[in-house]
Amino acid sequence: MKKIYILNGRILDPSVSLDRTADLVISGGVIEGVYDCGTVSPEKGSEIIDAAGKWVMPGFIDVHVHLREPGQEYKEDIASGCRAAAAGGFTAVCPMPNTDPVTDSVEVVKYIREKAEQANGVRVLPSAAITLGQQGRVLTDMEALKKAGVCGFSEDGKSVSDILLMREAMEKAKSLDMPIFDHTQQHEISDSGCMHRGRYSELLDVQGIPPEAEELMTIRDILLAKETGCRLHLSHISTAACLDLIRTAKSWGIPLTAETAPHYFTLTDADVVADGAADSYHVTETPGGHLADTHKKMNPPLRTETDRLAVLRALMDGTVDAIATDHAPHARVEKSRSLEGAPFGVIGLETSFAVSHTQLVLPGLVTPLRLTELLSTNPAKILG
């Protein structure tokens, strides 16, 4: 196998606190070394990449995506999702289990892994459901699923409402040294909502989702993690109060990590109000007589400016450990429905780095090394 020489690039590797312009040599798929610029002589027939003015980073890892296969290939399939991942710099992705059928059996896990092997080389590390069919009644066979190759367990799109069952799940995950990826949402107070409850939901005259829906479940599961010692990873955190809870929990020594998504530090609920033409397929009129953008409908919903600024602070101070996309594609016909009727979800694999660089690095809020940590080395640690 020929060597690859990446020359004159800014090499970023948080695992060894490396940030310098240098030459990098890869041999047989393994990094051979990092050398001062101009000190290596490329072998004849090798591949040479001039990275002057560019960053050389470890591959990004997204611990939270939806690849829609099996069962919803009209939205996306594993092959197209892997292409999107590669375009965005991601070399590994962790699809959530809310597929059809649900990823709750060894057979479905094997299907996903086989499809991934036929794709473009991006590693696909599926998560499995916490309960059979994501029905919240009976735990999946976590031990068998771990052996089949899942990276963790999640009820994403839902929360496990039964506290005793969730405690049992955490105890089992702890015994297997596996993480729980936690969608924190109290469905009893959020199920009928389609955006953040506040000024703009009132303007549009639609049902809102209160921040307490996220915060109540976050409190419960932090306390369960404290009791069980389970590695708990909180998904797509969006509220200032949740971030304060995470800070406190980490100070207690709870084995807790958290992610947010680019849309939560870039957009707010004000952006749901559309300023475009009503004939755009994703712009719809609401009961309040105003226009709304269904592309801005995600779960948890876009929050307030106060929450957005709190997410930025949490990315800066280390409260948030990772940036994940929650990449969730839908068919155009689905996003053409009313704001209430359109599904939750937004794509993000191809734009995550660009948005994060623009919102975090260019204003000087985080360093390039910290951004690399959020997109790559910290997600790797979360997955073990």
C-alpha positions as YAML, in Angstrom:
chain: A
units: angstrom
residues:
- id: 1
  name: MET
  ca: [0.00, 0.00, 0.00]
- id: 2
  name: LYS
  ca: [1.48, 3.35, -1.04]
- id: 3
  name: LYS
  ca: [2.21, 6.00, 1.54]
- id: 4
  name: ILE
  ca: [0.26, 9.21, 1.82]
- id: 5
  name: TYR
  ca: [2.04, 12.47, 2.57]
- id: 6
  name: ILE
  ca: [-0.10, 15.35, 3.86]
- id: 7
  name: LEU
  ca: [2.21, 18.35, 3.72]
- id: 8
  name: ASN
  ca: [2.17, 21.84, 5.24]
- id: 9
  name: GLY
  ca: [-1.18, 21.45, 7.02]
- id: 10
  name: ARG
  ca: [-2.24, 22.73, 10.43]
- id: 11
  name: ILE
  ca: [-2.45, 19.46, 12.36]
- id: 12
  name: LEU
  ca: [-5.03, 19.39, 15.16]
- id: 13
  name: ASP
  ca: [-5.07, 16.49, 17.61]
- id: 14
  name: PRO
  ca: [-6.57, 17.19, 21.06]
- id: 15
  name: SER
  ca: [-5.53, 13.74, 22.34]
- id: 16
  name: VAL
  ca: [-1.93, 14.96, 22.50]
- id: 17
  name: SER
  ca: [-2.65, 18.74, 22.58]
- id: 18
  name: LEU
  ca: [-1.13, 19.07, 19.11]
- id: 19
  name: ASP
  ca: [-1.76, 22.23, 17.10]
- id: 20
  name: ARG
  ca: [1.03, 23.07, 14.68]
- id: 21
  name: THR
  ca: [1.84, 23.30, 11.01]
- id: 22
  name: ALA
  ca: [3.65, 20.13, 10.01]
- id: 23
  name: ASP
  ca: [3.87, 17.21, 7.59]
- id: 24
  name: LEU
  ca: [1.98, 13.99, 8.31]
- id: 25
  name: VAL
  ca: [2.87, 10.60, 6.85]
- id: 26
  name: ILE
  ca: [0.42, 7.69, 6.61]
- id: 27
  name: SER
  ca: [1.62, 4.18, 5.85]
- id: 28
  name: GLY
  ca: [-0.66, 1.18, 5.47]
- id: 29
  name: GLY
  ca: [-3.61, 3.11, 6.83]
- id: 30
  name: VAL
  ca: [-1.71, 4.03, 10.01]
- id: 31
  name: ILE
  ca: [-0.18, 7.40, 10.91]
- id: 32
  name: GLU
  ca: [3.56, 6.85, 10.73]
- id: 33
  name: GLY
  ca: [4.51, 10.20, 12.17]
- id: 34
  name: VAL
  ca: [4.30, 13.98, 12.28]
- id: 35
  name: TYR
  ca: [7.38, 15.85, 11.09]
- id: 36
  name: ASP
  ca: [8.59, 19.43, 10.73]
- id: 37
  name: CYS
  ca: [7.64, 20.86, 7.36]
- id: 38
  name: GLY
  ca: [10.10, 20.04, 4.63]
- id: 39
  name: THR
  ca: [11.96, 17.34, 6.56]
- id: 40
  name: VAL
  ca: [10.38, 14.31, 4.85]
- id: 41
  name: SER
  ca: [11.14, 13.12, 1.33]
- id: 42
  name: PRO
  ca: [8.09, 11.50, -0.28]
- id: 43
  name: GLU
  ca: [8.73, 8.07, -1.73]
- id: 44
  name: LYS
  ca: [8.29, 7.56, -5.44]
- id: 45
  name: GLY
  ca: [4.71, 6.61, -6.36]
- id: 46
  name: SER
  ca: [3.26, 7.86, -3.09]
- id: 47
  name: GLU
  ca: [0.21, 10.13, -2.81]
- id: 48
  name: ILE
  ca: [1.04, 13.72, -1.95]
- id: 49
  name: ILE
  ca: [-1.55, 16.17, -0.62]
- id: 50
  name: ASP
  ca: [-0.61, 19.82, -0.22]
- id: 51
  name: ALA
  ca: [-2.60, 20.97, 2.82]
- id: 52
  name: ALA
  ca: [-1.16, 24.48, 3.04]
- id: 53
  name: GLY
  ca: [-3.77, 26.77, 4.58]
- id: 54
  name: LYS
  ca: [-5.93, 23.81, 5.60]
- id: 55
  name: TRP
  ca: [-6.62, 21.94, 8.82]
- id: 56
  name: VAL
  ca: [-5.70, 18.26, 9.19]
- id: 57
  name: MET
  ca: [-8.04, 16.73, 11.76]
- id: 58
  name: PRO
  ca: [-9.01, 13.26, 13.00]
- id: 59
  name: GLY
  ca: [-12.22, 12.04, 11.42]
- id: 60
  name: PHE
  ca: [-15.40, 13.38, 12.98]
- id: 61
  name: ILE
  ca: [-17.67, 11.00, 14.90]
- id: 62
  name: ASP
  ca: [-21.40, 11.70, 15.14]
- id: 63
  name: VAL
  ca: [-22.98, 9.88, 18.07]
- id: 64
  name: HIS
  ca: [-26.52, 10.81, 17.01]
- id: 65
  name: VAL
  ca: [-27.89, 10.38, 13.49]
- id: 66
  name: HIS
  ca: [-30.94, 8.86, 11.83]
- id: 67
  name: LEU
  ca: [-30.17, 6.92, 8.65]
- id: 68
  name: ARG
  ca: [-33.81, 5.75, 8.20]
- id: 69
  name: GLU
  ca: [-32.95, 2.24, 7.05]
- id: 70
  name: PRO
  ca: [-34.56, -0.24, 7.49]
- id: 71
  name: GLY
  ca: [-38.10, 0.76, 6.68]
- id: 72
  name: GLN
  ca: [-37.99, 4.42, 5.64]
- id: 73
  name: GLU
  ca: [-35.67, 4.36, 2.65]
- id: 74
  name: TYR
  ca: [-37.81, 6.94, 0.86]
- id: 75
  name: LYS
  ca: [-36.32, 9.47, 3.33]
- id: 76
  name: GLU
  ca: [-32.75, 8.17, 3.21]
- id: 77
  name: ASP
  ca: [-30.86, 4.88, 3.24]
- id: 78
  name: ILE
  ca: [-27.60, 3.83, 4.84]
- id: 79
  name: ALA
  ca: [-25.63, 4.35, 1.62]
- id: 80
  name: SER
  ca: [-26.87, 7.93, 1.09]
- id: 81
  name: GLY
  ca: [-26.41, 8.70, 4.77]
- id: 82
  name: CYS
  ca: [-22.82, 7.52, 4.60]
- id: 83
  name: ARG
  ca: [-22.21, 9.73, 1.57]
- id: 84
  name: ALA
  ca: [-23.58, 12.70, 3.50]
- id: 85
  name: ALA
  ca: [-21.36, 11.78, 6.44]
- id: 86
  name: ALA
  ca: [-18.23, 11.61, 4.30]
- id: 87
  name: ALA
  ca: [-19.07, 14.93, 2.66]
- id: 88
  name: GLY
  ca: [-19.20, 16.49, 6.12]
- id: 89
  name: GLY
  ca: [-15.95, 14.96, 7.35]
- id: 90
  name: PHE
  ca: [-17.51, 12.19, 9.44]
- id: 91
  name: THR
  ca: [-15.76, 8.83, 9.42]
- id: 92
  name: ALA
  ca: [-18.12, 7.19, 11.94]
- id: 93
  name: VAL
  ca: [-21.80, 7.67, 12.74]
- id: 94
  name: CYS
  ca: [-24.17, 6.16, 15.30]
- id: 95
  name: PRO
  ca: [-27.70, 5.76, 13.91]
- id: 96
  name: MET
  ca: [-30.56, 5.79, 16.39]
- id: 97
  name: PRO
  ca: [-32.88, 2.77, 16.70]
- id: 98
  name: ASN
  ca: [-36.24, 4.31, 15.71]
- id: 99
  name: THR
  ca: [-36.23, 2.45, 12.39]
- id: 100
  name: ASP
  ca: [-38.97, 0.21, 11.00]
- id: 101
  name: PRO
  ca: [-38.64, -2.40, 12.35]
- id: 102
  name: VAL
  ca: [-37.08, -0.92, 15.46]
- id: 103
  name: THR
  ca: [-33.42, -1.78, 16.01]
- id: 104
  name: ASP
  ca: [-34.21, -4.03, 18.97]
- id: 105
  name: SER
  ca: [-32.91, -7.41, 17.76]
- id: 106
  name: VAL
  ca: [-29.69, -9.02, 16.65]
- id: 107
  name: GLU
  ca: [-31.20, -9.56, 13.19]
- id: 108
  name: VAL
  ca: [-31.81, -5.85, 12.59]
- id: 109
  name: VAL
  ca: [-28.34, -4.96, 13.88]
- id: 110
  name: LYS
  ca: [-26.79, -7.47, 11.47]
- id: 111
  name: TYR
  ca: [-28.85, -6.02, 8.60]
- id: 112
  name: ILE
  ca: [-27.59, -2.49, 9.35]
- id: 113
  name: ARG
  ca: [-23.98, -3.62, 9.64]
- id: 114
  name: GLU
  ca: [-24.18, -5.56, 6.36]
- id: 115
  name: LYS
  ca: [-25.64, -2.55, 4.54]
- id: 116
  name: ALA
  ca: [-22.92, -0.35, 6.02]
- id: 117
  name: GLU
  ca: [-20.21, -2.69, 4.73]
- id: 118
  name: GLN
  ca: [-21.58, -2.14, 1.21]
- id: 119
  name: ALA
  ca: [-21.38, 1.65, 1.57]
- id: 120
  name: ASN
  ca: [-18.39, 3.97, 1.23]
- id: 121
  name: GLY
  ca: [-16.23, 3.06, 4.21]
- id: 122
  name: VAL
  ca: [-17.80, 5.33, 6.81]
- id: 123
  name: ARG
  ca: [-18.16, 3.23, 9.96]
- id: 124
  name: VAL
  ca: [-21.76, 2.75, 11.06]
- id: 125
  name: LEU
  ca: [-22.09, 1.91, 14.76]
- id: 126
  name: PRO
  ca: [-25.78, 1.33, 15.45]
- id: 127
  name: SER
  ca: [-27.42, 1.98, 18.79]
- id: 128
  name: ALA
  ca: [-30.15, -0.39, 19.93]
- id: 129
  name: ALA
  ca: [-33.47, 0.34, 21.56]
- id: 130
  name: ILE
  ca: [-33.75, 0.19, 25.33]
- id: 131
  name: THR
  ca: [-37.15, -1.52, 25.15]
- id: 132
  name: LEU
  ca: [-38.70, -3.92, 22.65]
- id: 133
  name: GLY
  ca: [-40.36, -1.96, 19.88]
- id: 134
  name: GLN
  ca: [-39.63, 1.21, 21.84]
- id: 135
  name: GLN
  ca: [-42.89, 0.48, 23.63]
- id: 136
  name: GLY
  ca: [-41.51, 1.14, 27.10]
- id: 137
  name: ARG
  ca: [-42.63, -2.17, 28.56]
- id: 138
  name: VAL
  ca: [-39.92, -4.85, 28.25]
- id: 139
  name: LEU
  ca: [-36.15, -4.41, 28.03]
- id: 140
  name: THR
  ca: [-34.31, -5.63, 24.96]
- id: 141
  name: ASP
  ca: [-31.67, -8.35, 25.24]
- id: 142
  name: MET
  ca: [-28.88, -5.89, 25.88]
- id: 143
  name: GLU
  ca: [-26.18, -8.51, 26.26]
- id: 144
  name: ALA
  ca: [-26.96, -10.13, 22.89]
- id: 145
  name: LEU
  ca: [-27.17, -6.72, 21.23]
- id: 146
  name: LYS
  ca: [-23.78, -5.73, 22.61]
- id: 147
  name: LYS
  ca: [-22.30, -8.93, 21.17]
- id: 148
  name: ALA
  ca: [-23.94, -8.07, 17.83]
- id: 149
  name: GLY
  ca: [-21.98, -4.81, 17.75]
- id: 150
  name: VAL
  ca: [-24.17, -1.96, 19.01]
- id: 151
  name: CYS
  ca: [-22.45, 1.09, 20.49]
- id: 152
  name: GLY
  ca: [-25.06, 1.82, 23.17]
- id: 153
  name: PHE
  ca: [-28.77, 1.88, 23.98]
- id: 154
  name: SER
  ca: [-31.32, 4.59, 23.30]
- id: 155
  name: GLU
  ca: [-35.05, 5.17, 23.13]
- id: 156
  name: ASP
  ca: [-34.45, 8.18, 20.92]
- id: 157
  name: GLY
  ca: [-37.60, 9.92, 19.79]
- id: 158
  name: LYS
  ca: [-39.08, 8.79, 23.09]
- id: 159
  name: SER
  ca: [-38.17, 8.53, 26.75]
- id: 160
  name: VAL
  ca: [-38.65, 5.49, 28.96]
- id: 161
  name: SER
  ca: [-41.49, 6.78, 31.13]
- id: 162
  name: ASP
  ca: [-41.43, 3.92, 33.64]
- id: 163
  name: ILE
  ca: [-38.82, 4.95, 36.22]
- id: 164
  name: LEU
  ca: [-38.32, 1.42, 37.54]
- id: 165
  name: LEU
  ca: [-37.77, 0.08, 34.02]
- id: 166
  name: MET
  ca: [-35.29, 2.87, 33.28]
- id: 167
  name: ARG
  ca: [-33.40, 2.09, 36.46]
- id: 168
  name: GLU
  ca: [-33.28, -1.58, 35.45]
- id: 169
  name: ALA
  ca: [-31.98, -0.57, 32.01]
- id: 170
  name: MET
  ca: [-29.24, 1.54, 33.57]
- id: 171
  name: GLU
  ca: [-28.23, -1.26, 35.91]
- id: 172
  name: LYS
  ca: [-27.96, -3.65, 32.98]
- id: 173
  name: ALA
  ca: [-26.03, -1.13, 30.87]
- id: 174
  name: LYS
  ca: [-23.67, -0.56, 33.80]
- id: 175
  name: SER
  ca: [-23.02, -4.29, 34.10]
- id: 176
  name: LEU
  ca: [-22.18, -4.39, 30.37]
- id: 177
  name: ASP
  ca: [-20.09, -1.17, 30.51]
- id: 178
  name: MET
  ca: [-22.30, 0.34, 27.82]
- id: 179
  name: PRO
  ca: [-23.67, 3.89, 27.58]
- id: 180
  name: ILE
  ca: [-27.30, 4.93, 27.62]
- id: 181
  name: PHE
  ca: [-28.04, 7.67, 25.06]
- id: 182
  name: ASP
  ca: [-30.88, 9.53, 26.70]
- id: 183
  name: HIS
  ca: [-33.69, 11.40, 24.95]
- id: 184
  name: THR
  ca: [-34.99, 13.45, 27.87]
- id: 185
  name: GLN
  ca: [-38.63, 14.37, 27.37]
- id: 186
  name: GLN
  ca: [-41.62, 14.15, 29.65]
- id: 187
  name: HIS
  ca: [-44.23, 13.21, 27.06]
- id: 188
  name: GLU
  ca: [-47.23, 13.97, 29.24]
- id: 189
  name: ILE
  ca: [-46.53, 17.69, 28.89]
- id: 190
  name: SER
  ca: [-45.01, 17.77, 25.41]
- id: 191
  name: ASP
  ca: [-46.81, 15.33, 23.12]
- id: 192
  name: SER
  ca: [-49.13, 17.78, 21.38]
- id: 193
  name: GLY
  ca: [-46.56, 20.55, 20.96]
- id: 194
  name: CYS
  ca: [-44.77, 21.41, 17.71]
- id: 195
  name: MET
  ca: [-42.32, 24.16, 18.81]
- id: 196
  name: HIS
  ca: [-41.03, 25.84, 21.95]
- id: 197
  name: ARG
  ca: [-43.79, 27.22, 24.14]
- id: 198
  name: GLY
  ca: [-43.42, 30.96, 24.39]
- id: 199
  name: ARG
  ca: [-43.93, 34.23, 22.59]
- id: 200
  name: TYR
  ca: [-43.64, 32.78, 19.10]
- id: 201
  name: SER
  ca: [-45.88, 29.76, 19.62]
- id: 202
  name: GLU
  ca: [-48.50, 32.23, 20.86]
- id: 203
  name: LEU
  ca: [-47.95, 34.41, 17.77]
- id: 204
  name: LEU
  ca: [-48.39, 31.42, 15.46]
- id: 205
  name: ASP
  ca: [-51.26, 30.10, 17.60]
- id: 206
  name: VAL
  ca: [-49.84, 26.58, 17.86]
- id: 207
  name: GLN
  ca: [-49.30, 24.27, 20.82]
- id: 208
  name: GLY
  ca: [-45.88, 24.71, 22.41]
- id: 209
  name: ILE
  ca: [-43.47, 22.36, 24.16]
- id: 210
  name: PRO
  ca: [-42.38, 23.77, 27.54]
- id: 211
  name: PRO
  ca: [-38.71, 23.56, 28.55]
- id: 212
  name: GLU
  ca: [-39.80, 21.65, 31.65]
- id: 213
  name: ALA
  ca: [-40.53, 18.64, 29.41]
- id: 214
  name: GLU
  ca: [-36.79, 18.30, 28.84]
- id: 215
  name: GLU
  ca: [-35.71, 19.41, 32.29]
- id: 216
  name: LEU
  ca: [-37.91, 17.07, 34.36]
- id: 217
  name: MET
  ca: [-36.63, 13.96, 32.59]
- id: 218
  name: THR
  ca: [-33.06, 15.24, 32.78]
- id: 219
  name: ILE
  ca: [-33.35, 15.55, 36.57]
- id: 220
  name: ARG
  ca: [-34.82, 12.05, 36.88]
- id: 221
  name: ASP
  ca: [-32.21, 10.33, 34.76]
- id: 222
  name: ILE
  ca: [-29.28, 12.18, 36.32]
- id: 223
  name: LEU
  ca: [-30.45, 10.89, 39.71]
- id: 224
  name: LEU
  ca: [-30.83, 7.36, 38.32]
- id: 225
  name: ALA
  ca: [-27.31, 7.56, 36.92]
- id: 226
  name: LYS
  ca: [-26.09, 8.72, 40.34]
- id: 227
  name: GLU
  ca: [-27.75, 5.67, 41.91]
- id: 228
  name: THR
  ca: [-26.70, 3.06, 39.33]
- id: 229
  name: GLY
  ca: [-23.31, 4.35, 38.16]
- id: 230
  name: CYS
  ca: [-24.41, 3.92, 34.54]
- id: 231
  name: ARG
  ca: [-22.59, 5.89, 31.84]
- id: 232
  name: LEU
  ca: [-25.34, 8.32, 30.88]
- id: 233
  name: HIS
  ca: [-25.09, 10.43, 27.75]
- id: 234
  name: LEU
  ca: [-27.70, 13.17, 27.44]
- id: 235
  name: SER
  ca: [-28.75, 13.80, 23.85]
- id: 236
  name: HIS
  ca: [-29.50, 17.10, 22.05]
- id: 237
  name: ILE
  ca: [-29.55, 19.36, 25.13]
- id: 238
  name: SER
  ca: [-31.33, 22.63, 24.37]
- id: 239
  name: THR
  ca: [-32.23, 24.52, 27.58]
- id: 240
  name: ALA
  ca: [-30.23, 26.70, 29.95]
- id: 241
  name: ALA
  ca: [-31.67, 24.93, 33.00]
- id: 242
  name: CYS
  ca: [-30.60, 21.51, 31.69]
- id: 243
  name: LEU
  ca: [-27.07, 22.81, 31.26]
- id: 244
  name: ASP
  ca: [-27.05, 24.03, 34.87]
- id: 245
  name: LEU
  ca: [-28.24, 20.59, 35.97]
- id: 246
  name: ILE
  ca: [-25.45, 18.93, 33.99]
- id: 247
  name: ARG
  ca: [-22.84, 21.19, 35.58]
- id: 248
  name: THR
  ca: [-24.10, 20.27, 39.03]
- id: 249
  name: ALA
  ca: [-24.24, 16.56, 38.22]
- id: 250
  name: LYS
  ca: [-20.68, 16.58, 36.91]
- id: 251
  name: SER
  ca: [-19.53, 18.28, 40.12]
- id: 252
  name: TRP
  ca: [-21.02, 15.30, 42.00]
- id: 253
  name: GLY
  ca: [-18.84, 12.93, 40.00]
- id: 254
  name: ILE
  ca: [-21.69, 11.31, 38.08]
- id: 255
  name: PRO
  ca: [-20.45, 9.51, 34.92]
- id: 256
  name: LEU
  ca: [-22.30, 11.92, 32.67]
- id: 257
  name: THR
  ca: [-21.69, 13.36, 29.21]
- id: 258
  name: ALA
  ca: [-23.85, 15.60, 27.06]
- id: 259
  name: GLU
  ca: [-24.23, 16.70, 23.46]
- id: 260
  name: THR
  ca: [-25.91, 19.55, 21.70]
- id: 261
  name: ALA
  ca: [-26.56, 20.14, 17.99]
- id: 262
  name: PRO
  ca: [-25.55, 23.03, 15.72]
- id: 263
  name: HIS
  ca: [-29.12, 24.31, 15.44]
- id: 264
  name: TYR
  ca: [-29.32, 24.90, 19.20]
- id: 265
  name: PHE
  ca: [-26.40, 27.33, 19.22]
- id: 266
  name: THR
  ca: [-27.33, 28.94, 15.89]
- id: 267
  name: LEU
  ca: [-31.13, 29.34, 15.73]
- id: 268
  name: THR
  ca: [-33.99, 30.19, 18.10]
- id: 269
  name: ASP
  ca: [-37.76, 29.80, 18.19]
- id: 270
  name: ALA
  ca: [-38.01, 33.18, 16.45]
- id: 271
  name: ASP
  ca: [-36.61, 31.50, 13.34]
- id: 272
  name: VAL
  ca: [-39.65, 29.22, 13.12]
- id: 273
  name: VAL
  ca: [-41.58, 32.30, 11.96]
- id: 274
  name: ALA
  ca: [-40.99, 32.31, 8.21]
- id: 275
  name: ASP
  ca: [-40.04, 35.39, 6.26]
- id: 276
  name: GLY
  ca: [-40.08, 33.61, 2.90]
- id: 277
  name: ALA
  ca: [-42.74, 33.13, 0.28]
- id: 278
  name: ALA
  ca: [-45.73, 30.96, 1.13]
- id: 279
  name: ASP
  ca: [-45.21, 28.93, -2.05]
- id: 280
  name: SER
  ca: [-41.97, 27.41, -0.68]
- id: 281
  name: TYR
  ca: [-42.83, 23.80, 0.08]
- id: 282
  name: HIS
  ca: [-41.64, 24.05, 3.69]
- id: 283
  name: VAL
  ca: [-43.41, 27.33, 4.47]
- id: 284
  name: THR
  ca: [-46.93, 26.94, 5.76]
- id: 285
  name: GLU
  ca: [-49.64, 29.17, 7.19]
- id: 286
  name: THR
  ca: [-50.50, 28.65, 10.86]
- id: 287
  name: PRO
  ca: [-53.83, 29.10, 12.69]
- id: 288
  name: GLY
  ca: [-52.59, 32.53, 13.79]
- id: 289
  name: GLY
  ca: [-52.45, 33.68, 10.16]
- id: 290
  name: HIS
  ca: [-48.64, 33.82, 10.09]
- id: 291
  name: LEU
  ca: [-46.14, 31.78, 8.10]
- id: 292
  name: ALA
  ca: [-43.97, 29.09, 9.68]
- id: 293
  name: ASP
  ca: [-40.95, 27.16, 8.37]
- id: 294
  name: THR
  ca: [-41.27, 23.40, 8.89]
- id: 295
  name: HIS
  ca: [-37.52, 23.02, 8.30]
- id: 296
  name: LYS
  ca: [-37.16, 24.63, 11.73]
- id: 297
  name: LYS
  ca: [-39.30, 21.98, 13.42]
- id: 298
  name: MET
  ca: [-37.13, 19.64, 15.45]
- id: 299
  name: ASN
  ca: [-37.31, 17.80, 18.76]
- id: 300
  name: PRO
  ca: [-36.36, 19.18, 21.22]
- id: 301
  name: PRO
  ca: [-37.51, 22.41, 19.63]
- id: 302
  name: LEU
  ca: [-35.49, 25.53, 18.95]
- id: 303
  name: ARG
  ca: [-35.49, 27.47, 22.21]
- id: 304
  name: THR
  ca: [-35.06, 31.13, 23.21]
- id: 305
  name: GLU
  ca: [-32.10, 33.44, 22.71]
- id: 306
  name: THR
  ca: [-31.29, 32.99, 26.41]
- id: 307
  name: ASP
  ca: [-31.06, 29.24, 25.86]
- id: 308
  name: ARG
  ca: [-28.94, 29.66, 22.72]
- id: 309
  name: LEU
  ca: [-26.43, 31.80, 24.59]
- id: 310
  name: ALA
  ca: [-26.39, 29.26, 27.43]
- id: 311
  name: VAL
  ca: [-25.53, 26.50, 24.94]
- id: 312
  name: LEU
  ca: [-22.67, 28.61, 23.62]
- id: 313
  name: ARG
  ca: [-21.33, 29.10, 27.15]
- id: 314
  name: ALA
  ca: [-21.61, 25.37, 27.82]
- id: 315
  name: LEU
  ca: [-19.58, 24.58, 24.70]
- id: 316
  name: MET
  ca: [-16.93, 27.03, 25.87]
- id: 317
  name: ASP
  ca: [-16.66, 25.87, 29.48]
- id: 318
  name: GLY
  ca: [-16.78, 22.10, 28.89]
- id: 319
  name: THR
  ca: [-20.27, 21.42, 30.21]
- id: 320
  name: VAL
  ca: [-21.19, 20.06, 26.78]
- id: 321
  name: ASP
  ca: [-18.86, 17.30, 25.65]
- id: 322
  name: ALA
  ca: [-19.80, 16.81, 22.01]
- id: 323
  name: ILE
  ca: [-21.52, 18.31, 19.00]
- id: 324
  name: ALA
  ca: [-23.86, 15.82, 17.32]
- id: 325
  name: THR
  ca: [-26.07, 16.59, 14.35]
- id: 326
  name: ASP
  ca: [-29.26, 14.64, 15.16]
- id: 327
  name: HIS
  ca: [-29.31, 14.36, 11.34]
- id: 328
  name: ALA
  ca: [-32.94, 13.41, 10.60]
- id: 329
  name: PRO
  ca: [-34.00, 13.58, 6.95]
- id: 330
  name: HIS
  ca: [-37.61, 13.51, 5.76]
- id: 331
  name: ALA
  ca: [-39.31, 13.42, 2.39]
- id: 332
  name: ARG
  ca: [-40.33, 16.74, 0.90]
- id: 333
  name: VAL
  ca: [-44.01, 15.77, 0.94]
- id: 334
  name: GLU
  ca: [-43.79, 15.31, 4.72]
- id: 335
  name: LYS
  ca: [-42.23, 18.70, 5.36]
- id: 336
  name: SER
  ca: [-44.90, 20.25, 3.11]
- id: 337
  name: ARG
  ca: [-47.56, 19.66, 5.74]
- id: 338
  name: SER
  ca: [-48.75, 22.13, 8.36]
- id: 339
  name: LEU
  ca: [-46.42, 23.01, 11.21]
- id: 340
  name: GLU
  ca: [-48.49, 20.79, 13.49]
- id: 341
  name: GLY
  ca: [-48.56, 17.92, 10.96]
- id: 342
  name: ALA
  ca: [-44.96, 17.97, 9.68]
- id: 343
  name: PRO
  ca: [-42.49, 15.55, 11.30]
- id: 344
  name: PHE
  ca: [-39.73, 16.68, 13.62]
- id: 345
  name: GLY
  ca: [-36.22, 16.65, 12.17]
- id: 346
  name: VAL
  ca: [-33.55, 18.44, 10.19]
- id: 347
  name: ILE
  ca: [-30.52, 17.25, 8.22]
- id: 348
  name: GLY
  ca: [-27.05, 18.22, 9.39]
- id: 349
  name: LEU
  ca: [-24.20, 15.88, 8.48]
- id: 350
  name: GLU
  ca: [-22.93, 17.94, 5.56]
- id: 351
  name: THR
  ca: [-23.17, 21.31, 7.34]
- id: 352
  name: SER
  ca: [-22.19, 20.57, 10.95]
- id: 353
  name: PHE
  ca: [-18.54, 21.55, 10.67]
- id: 354
  name: ALA
  ca: [-19.22, 24.67, 8.58]
- id: 355
  name: VAL
  ca: [-21.90, 25.91, 10.98]
- id: 356
  name: SER
  ca: [-19.78, 25.10, 14.03]
- id: 357
  name: HIS
  ca: [-16.72, 26.82, 12.56]
- id: 358
  name: THR
  ca: [-18.73, 29.91, 11.66]
- id: 359
  name: GLN
  ca: [-20.57, 30.17, 14.98]
- id: 360
  name: LEU
  ca: [-17.82, 29.07, 17.36]
- id: 361
  name: VAL
  ca: [-14.32, 29.47, 15.92]
- id: 362
  name: LEU
  ca: [-14.57, 32.61, 13.78]
- id: 363
  name: PRO
  ca: [-15.97, 34.72, 16.67]
- id: 364
  name: GLY
  ca: [-13.22, 33.37, 18.92]
- id: 365
  name: LEU
  ca: [-15.53, 31.49, 21.28]
- id: 366
  name: VAL
  ca: [-13.61, 28.20, 20.98]
- id: 367
  name: THR
  ca: [-10.24, 27.27, 19.53]
- id: 368
  name: PRO
  ca: [-9.82, 24.99, 16.53]
- id: 369
  name: LEU
  ca: [-8.46, 22.37, 18.96]
- id: 370
  name: ARG
  ca: [-11.59, 22.58, 21.11]
- id: 371
  name: LEU
  ca: [-13.82, 22.24, 18.04]
- id: 372
  name: THR
  ca: [-11.87, 19.14, 17.03]
- id: 373
  name: GLU
  ca: [-12.42, 17.76, 20.53]
- id: 374
  name: LEU
  ca: [-16.18, 18.39, 20.30]
- id: 375
  name: LEU
  ca: [-16.50, 16.72, 16.89]
- id: 376
  name: SER
  ca: [-13.98, 13.91, 17.16]
- id: 377
  name: THR
  ca: [-12.01, 12.90, 20.23]
- id: 378
  name: ASN
  ca: [-14.75, 13.45, 22.82]
- id: 379
  name: PRO
  ca: [-17.33, 11.45, 20.84]
- id: 380
  name: ALA
  ca: [-14.70, 8.69, 20.61]
- id: 381
  name: LYS
  ca: [-14.35, 8.73, 24.41]
- id: 382
  name: ILE
  ca: [-18.14, 8.63, 24.86]
- id: 383
  name: LEU
  ca: [-18.25, 5.48, 22.73]
- id: 384
  name: GLY
  ca: [-15.30, 3.96, 24.55]
...
